[in-house]
Amino acid sequence: MRQVQGRIWRSGKPVDGFTFAGISDCLAEEDALVWADIYDPDHDALRALAHELGLNMWAVEDAVAPKERTKTSVYRTHTFFTVYAVDTRVPDEDAPPDTSLLVKHRISAFVLPRGLITVRLPSVNGTATEFDINEVSRRFDDLGGQRCGVGSLVHGLLDVVVDGHFEAVEALDDAIEDLEDELFADGGPRRGLQRRTFQLRKDLVELRRVVLPMREVVSTIQHRRLDSSTSPELDPLYADLYDHVLRASEWTESLRDMVTTVFETNLSLQDARLNTVMKKLSGWAAIIAVPTAITGFYGQNVMYPGINTVVGFIASSILIVVLVILLYVMFKRRDWL
């Protein structure tokens, strides 16, 4: 194994002495509760552990398979689920516009009657800090989970994951609001806004794939808990967790519409700015056409009234100035200039 850590409780009290080799012995004790966390596992060692504990081999393969989706499966002796924790990061000022805001951490778990085995893989989409598994342990202790068994461990893990989803949705919401403010800024949007909008859409699609299936995961675990009869006090906690999952899902769906609106608004504003530029160019072209036409008329190689006279020059100059001023005032009133 690359990295293994864990905790043991006996009769509701934490004890020392956790070892990877002793997991199966601890799970066999009636008054013991075991949590083993395995990071970036060795495939053969994990298969050996699964064979020793009687875990489903297909579930073991799913725990280490690449690009596995969020899901849950219930077996006769245990429950298996895969979820993704999400962290957010702030890109550097010189970062390209297509830099992702999200860092995903994949977590798979085997829920046994007296133990929880979590399998974590390295982060996706970045090199940010790994998932803080110690936060799960702290929430378990704050909850007093020693009295509630493995269900409280699972709740602590899912609670940390769902809170991370909320933070990610909030970060994307703030990023979309920044784009909206930038769209209507006096100086116009900065370069790269279109690429940043596309990247936000990609991040939102990735987050949506992670958040929406959590409803099925939490609902299945909530109604198929192995300790539901011995720990009914966890029922309201799971109900509250499911409500948080629903809120995160609904918020994600609303952001989808917001990103689409930003994208379409940007295109509409670009068309409006182009129309404004074309109006101004057309107005100035019409104004410039007046002196061009008059001087062109007087440039003919034929005899006409006022040729080679001061009066003709003054008359043509006055005509040019009057018509230019008249067109300028007309276009200005119609907001063409």
C-alpha positions in Angstrom: 0.0 0.0 0.0 1.2 3.5 -0.8 -0.2 5.2 2.3 -2.5 3.7 5.0 -3.9 5.3 8.1 -6.8 4.4 10.4 -8.4 4.4 13.8 -9.9 1.8 16.1 -12.6 2.1 18.8 -13.5 -0.6 21.3 -16.6 -0.2 23.4 -17.0 3.3 22.2 -13.5 4.4 23.1 -10.5 5.1 20.8 -7.5 2.8 21.2 -4.1 2.7 19.6 -2.5 -0.1 17.7 -4.0 0.2 14.2 -2.2 -1.8 11.6 -3.2 -2.7 8.1 -2.5 -6.4 8.7 -4.8 -6.4 11.7 -7.9 -5.0 10.0 -9.7 -8.3 9.6 -9.0 -9.3 13.2 -10.5 -6.0 14.5 -13.6 -6.4 12.3 -14.2 -9.8 13.8 -14.5 -8.3 17.3 -18.1 -7.6 18.5 -17.4 -4.3 20.3 -14.9 -2.9 17.8 -15.2 -0.2 15.2 -12.5 0.2 12.5 -11.8 2.9 10.0 -9.0 2.2 7.4 -8.1 4.9 4.9 -6.0 3.8 1.9 -4.5 6.4 -0.4 -3.3 5.4 -3.9 -3.5 1.7 -3.2 -1.5 -1.1 -4.7 -3.9 -3.2 -6.7 -2.7 -6.6 -5.7 -2.6 -5.7 -2.0 -6.1 -4.3 -2.2 -7.4 -7.4 -3.9 -5.8 -9.5 -1.2 -7.6 -7.5 1.5 -10.9 -7.7 -0.3 -10.5 -11.5 -0.6 -9.8 -11.7 3.2 -12.8 -9.5 4.1 -15.2 -11.0 1.5 -15.6 -7.8 -0.5 -17.1 -8.0 -4.0 -14.3 -8.2 -6.5 -16.1 -6.1 -9.1 -16.5 -3.3 -6.5 -12.8 -3.6 -5.8 -12.1 -3.1 -9.5 -14.4 -0.1 -9.6 -12.5 1.4 -6.6 -9.3 1.7 -8.6 -10.6 1.9 -12.2 -10.0 5.2 -14.0 -12.9 7.6 -14.6 -15.5 5.7 -12.5 -18.8 7.6 -12.1 -20.4 8.5 -8.8 -22.5 5.5 -7.7 -23.5 3.2 -4.9 -24.0 -0.6 -4.9 -25.5 -2.7 -2.1 -24.2 -6.2 -1.5 -25.3 -8.9 1.0 -22.5 -8.2 3.5 -21.4 -4.6 2.7 -22.2 -1.4 0.7 -19.9 0.1 -1.8 -20.0 3.7 -3.1 -17.8 6.1 -5.1 -18.0 9.9 -4.7 -15.9 12.9 -5.7 -14.9 15.6 -3.2 -14.3 18.9 -4.9 -11.9 21.8 -3.9 -11.7 25.2 -5.5 -8.5 27.1 -6.4 -7.8 30.7 -7.4 -5.9 30.9 -10.7 -2.8 33.1 -10.8 -3.1 36.5 -12.6 -0.9 35.2 -15.4 -2.8 31.9 -15.7 -4.4 31.2 -19.1 -8.2 31.9 -19.4 -9.0 28.2 -19.7 -7.6 27.3 -16.3 -10.1 25.2 -14.3 -11.3 26.3 -10.9 -12.0 22.8 -9.7 -9.8 20.0 -8.3 -11.6 16.7 -7.8 -10.6 14.0 -5.3 -12.1 10.5 -5.9 -13.1 8.5 -2.8 -14.5 5.0 -2.8 -15.7 3.3 0.4 -16.7 -0.2 1.6 -19.2 0.0 4.4 -19.1 -3.1 6.7 -21.2 -3.8 9.8 -18.3 -2.8 12.1 -15.9 -0.9 9.8 -15.4 1.5 7.0 -12.6 1.2 4.4 -12.0 4.2 2.2 -9.9 4.1 -0.9 -8.7 7.4 -2.3 -6.9 8.2 -5.6 -4.7 11.2 -6.5 -6.4 14.4 -7.3 -7.8 15.2 -10.8 -7.4 18.5 -12.7 -4.6 19.9 -10.6 -1.8 19.6 -8.1 -3.6 21.2 -5.2 -3.5 19.8 -1.7 -5.1 16.4 -1.3 -8.5 15.8 0.3 -8.4 16.5 4.1 -9.4 13.1 5.4 -8.6 14.3 8.9 -11.7 16.6 8.7 -13.8 13.4 8.5 -12.3 12.2 11.7 -12.9 15.5 13.5 -16.5 15.5 12.5 -16.9 12.0 13.7 -15.5 13.0 17.1 -17.7 16.1 17.3 -20.8 14.0 16.5 -19.9 11.5 19.2 -19.9 8.8 16.6 -18.4 6.2 18.8 -21.9 5.6 20.2 -23.5 5.3 16.8 -21.2 3.0 15.0 -20.2 2.9 11.3 -23.1 5.0 10.2 -21.7 8.0 11.8 -18.4 7.5 10.0 -20.1 7.3 6.7 -22.2 10.4 7.5 -19.0 12.3 8.5 -17.4 11.4 5.2 -20.4 12.3 3.0 -21.0 15.5 5.0 -17.5 16.7 4.2 -17.9 15.8 0.6 -21.2 17.6 0.3 -19.9 20.7 2.0 -17.1 20.8 -0.6 -19.7 20.7 -3.3 -21.4 23.7 -1.8 -18.2 25.6 -1.7 -17.5 24.7 -5.3 -21.0 25.8 -6.5 -20.5 29.1 -4.6 -17.1 29.7 -6.2 -18.6 29.1 -9.7 -21.5 31.4 -8.8 -19.1 34.2 -7.8 -17.1 33.6 -11.0 -20.2 33.9 -13.1 -21.3 37.1 -11.3 -17.8 38.6 -12.0 -18.3 37.8 -15.7 -21.7 39.5 -15.6 -20.2 42.6 -14.1 -17.4 42.6 -16.6 -19.9 42.4 -19.5 -21.4 45.7 -18.6 -18.2 47.5 -17.5 -17.7 51.0 -19.0 -14.5 50.0 -20.8 -16.0 46.7 -22.0 -14.9 43.2 -21.1 -11.3 42.1 -20.9 -9.8 39.9 -23.5 -10.4 36.2 -23.1 -13.9 36.6 -21.7 -15.3 34.1 -24.2 -12.7 31.5 -23.3 -13.3 32.0 -19.6 -17.0 31.6 -20.1 -16.4 28.3 -22.0 -14.1 27.1 -19.1 -16.8 27.9 -16.6 -19.3 25.9 -18.6 -16.8 23.0 -18.6 -16.3 23.3 -14.9 -20.0 23.4 -14.3 -20.5 20.2 -16.4 -17.9 18.4 -14.4 -19.4 19.6 -11.1 -22.9 18.6 -12.3 -21.7 15.0 -13.1 -20.4 14.9 -9.5 -23.3 16.6 -7.6 -26.4 15.2 -9.3 -25.7 11.4 -8.6 -25.1 12.2 -4.9 -28.9 12.1 -4.5 -28.9 8.4 -5.3 -25.9 7.7 -3.2 -27.2 9.4 -0.1 -30.7 8.1 -0.5 -29.5 4.5 -0.9 -27.2 4.7 2.1 -29.9 6.4 4.1 -32.5 3.7 3.5 -30.2 0.7 3.3 -28.0 1.3 6.4 -26.8 -1.9 8.1 -27.1 -0.1 11.5 -30.5 1.6 11.0 -32.1 -0.5 13.7 -29.4 0.1 16.3 -28.7 3.8 15.6 -32.0 5.5 14.8 -30.6 8.8 16.1 -28.7 9.1 12.8 -31.9 9.2 10.7 -32.4 13.0 11.1 -28.8 13.6 10.3 -29.0 11.7 7.0 -32.3 13.4 6.2 -30.5 16.8 6.7 -27.6 15.6 4.5 -30.0 14.6 1.8 -31.6 18.0 1.9 -28.1 19.6 1.5 -27.6 17.4 -1.6 -30.9 18.5 -3.1 -30.0 22.2 -2.5 -26.5 21.7 -4.1 -28.2 20.0 -7.1 -30.7 22.7 -7.6 -28.1 25.4 -7.3 -26.0 23.7 -9.9 -28.9 23.6 -12.3 -29.6 27.3 -11.8 -25.9 28.1 -12.6 -26.3 26.2 -15.9 -28.9 28.7 -17.0 -26.8 31.6 -15.8 -23.7 30.5 -17.8 -25.9 30.1 -20.9 -27.3 33.6 -20.3 -23.8 35.1 -20.0 -22.7 33.5 -23.2 -25.7 34.7 -25.2 -25.6 38.2 -23.6 -21.9 38.5 -24.6 -22.8 37.7 -28.2 -25.7 40.1 -28.2 -23.5 42.9 -26.8 -20.8 42.2 -29.4 -23.5 42.6 -32.1 -24.7 45.8 -30.5 -21.2 47.2 -30.4 -20.6 46.3 -34.0 -23.9 48.0 -35.0 -22.8 51.1 -33.1 -19.4 51.2 -34.9 -21.1 50.7 -38.2 -23.5 53.6 -37.6 -20.6 55.9 -36.7 -18.6 54.9 -39.7 -21.6 55.4 -41.9 -22.2 58.8 -40.4 -18.7 60.0 -40.9 -18.6 58.5 -44.4 -21.7 60.6 -45.3 -20.1 63.7 -43.8 -16.9 63.2 -45.7 -18.8 62.5 -48.9 -20.2 66.1 -49.0 -16.9 68.0 -49.4 -15.7 65.2 -51.7 -18.7 65.6 -54.0 -18.5 69.4 -54.0 -14.7 69.6 -54.6 -15.1 66.9 -57.2 -17.7 69.0 -59.0 -15.4 72.0 -59.1 -12.6 69.9 -60.3 -14.3 69.2 -63.7 -12.4 70.4 -66.8 -15.4 72.3 -68.1 -16.5 75.9 -67.9 -19.1 76.6 -65.2 -20.2 79.7 -63.1 -17.6 80.8 -60.6 -14.7 79.0 -62.1 -11.3 80.7 -61.4 -13.0 83.4 -59.3 -12.9 84.2 -55.6 -16.7 84.2 -55.4 -16.9 80.6 -56.6 -14.3 79.5 -54.0 -16.1 81.3 -51.2 -19.5 79.9 -52.3 -18.2 76.3 -52.5 -16.5 76.6 -49.1 -19.7 77.9 -47.5 -21.7 75.2 -49.0 -19.3 72.5 -47.7 -19.3 73.9 -44.2 -23.1 74.3 -44.0 -23.8 70.8 -45.3 -21.2 69.2 -43.1 -22.6 71.0 -40.0 -26.2 70.0 -41.0 -25.3 66.3 -41.4 -23.3 66.3 -38.1 -26.2 67.8 -36.2 -28.6 65.3 -37.8 -26.5 62.2 -37.0 -25.7 63.5 -33.5 -29.4 63.8 -32.6 -30.0 60.3 -33.9 -27.0 59.0 -31.9 -25.1 57.9 -34.9 -21.9 59.7 -33.9 
